């Protein structure tokens, strides 16, 4: 007999990661591993992640407020409210928060990368955030940072 799937409503229990400016809205543990949904907000204008590649999940972004400058593959673009960006796994990318800040949703399919951010937040709390430690942590989640001059 096939298992029954039940809808879920996640009304509370968000995981806040204040040092990263992230809130996990739906963790892989809550979605049966199907996806992770993370919101970013309150990050410093002009900042963003180093250029990187996801090897385990596809990633999509939806801009709610503000603007972001994007590098994806060999292209560049500016994303404003209502912009949707789809990045299949294996596409190098990064974004920079625009001058007025921003807020966006990050969707990862399949889920699981939310644990990377939770562990990174814990590393910040314990003072273990040098580049080597974060690169090693990222590698455990199939995330590779590029080491170019722009990153």
Secondary structure, DSSP 8 states (H G I E B T S, - for coil): -----------S--EEEGGGTEEEEE-GGGTTTS-EEEEEES--TT----SEEESS-EEEEEEEEEEEEEEETTEEEEEETT-EEEE-TT--EEEEEEEEEEEEEEEEESS-THHHHHHHHHHHHHT--SHHHHHHHHHHTTEEE--STT-
